[in-house]
Amino acid sequence: TVTEQGLEEQLLFLVVRLERPDLARRKAELITEQNEFKIRLDELEALLLDKLAHAEGDILDDVDLIFSLEEAKQTSDEVREKATIAQDTQAKIDTTMESYRPAASR
């Protein structure tokens, strides 16, 4: 179903893409980055769960598993930090884009 608000959002994006292509490009890049972050975290989770499921004996003696846990923690922290930065940037872009809403709502 097509709604007036949906059409306005599409028009807003088109207006911004014409007036500020840098903002439109950065917004698209941020969406891609966010998706990549989610995929990376999902991959890490699957890897860790697989290693835990196939661990034999005392898991505290499994050096490979412990190394993987440390690497996953570090990667998770990095992704979380980058995601926070991306969200802040996204908020700034959205605020700037809102200044073009009057053109999109006509």
N, C-alpha and C positions, 0 to 999 in steps of 0.2 A: 504494500500500500504506500502510495506517495503522500507525504504530508507536507504542509507548508513549511514547517520547521526544517525538515529534511532538505527541501529545495533551497531554503535560505542558506543552510550550511554548505551545500554544494556551490551555490553562487558565491558565498563568502570565500571559499577556497579558490574559485576561479578569479575573483577580483584580486585577492592577495597574490595569486600566481602571476597575474599581469603587472600589478603595482610593485610587489616585493618578491621577485622570484627567489631571492636568497632565503627569505623566510619559508616559502613553500618547500624549497629544496631541503632546508635543514629539518623541517617538520617531518618530511618523508624519511630522511636519514635517521631521525630519532625513533620513528616507528620501526624501522628495520633493525636498529640497534636493540631496541627493547625485545623484539622477537628473537634476536640472536642470543640475548642474555637468558631468556626463558629456555630456549633450546639447550644452551650450554648447561644450565642448572639441571634440567631434566636428564641430560646425558650423564652428568656427574652422579645424580641420584641413582640412576639405573646401574652404573658401574659399581658404585658402592654396595648397593643391594645384592648385585651378582657376586661380588667378592665375599660379602658376609654369608651369603647362602652357600657358597662353595668352600668356605673356610673349614679347615680340618684341625682338630685339636684346639689348643688354647689360642684364641685370637690375639692375645697379647704377645705371643711369640711369633706371629706372622708379620715379619718385617715389611713385606710387600703391601699387606693390608694397611698397616700403620702409616707407611709412606703415602699410600693412596688417600687415606683419611686426612693427612696433613695437607696434601696437595689440594684436595677437595675443599677443605676449610679456607685455604689461601685463595683459591679461585672464587669461591663463594663470596668471600669478603670483597675481593676486587670487583666482582660483578655487582654486588650490592652498592658499593661506592659509586661505580659508574652509572648505575640505575638511578641513584639519588641525584646525581649531577644532571642526568638526562631529564628527569622529572622537573627539576628547577628550570632548566632551559626550555622545556616544553611549556611550562607555566608562563614564562616571559614571552614566548612566541605567541601563545594564545591571547595574552593581554594585548600585545601589539596588533594581532589580527582583529581583535574586537573593535579597534578604532575604524576598521573598514566595514563594520556591520551595517551602518546606515546605507551604504551603497548597495549592499546585498539584499536589504529588506525592502527595497523599492519595488 
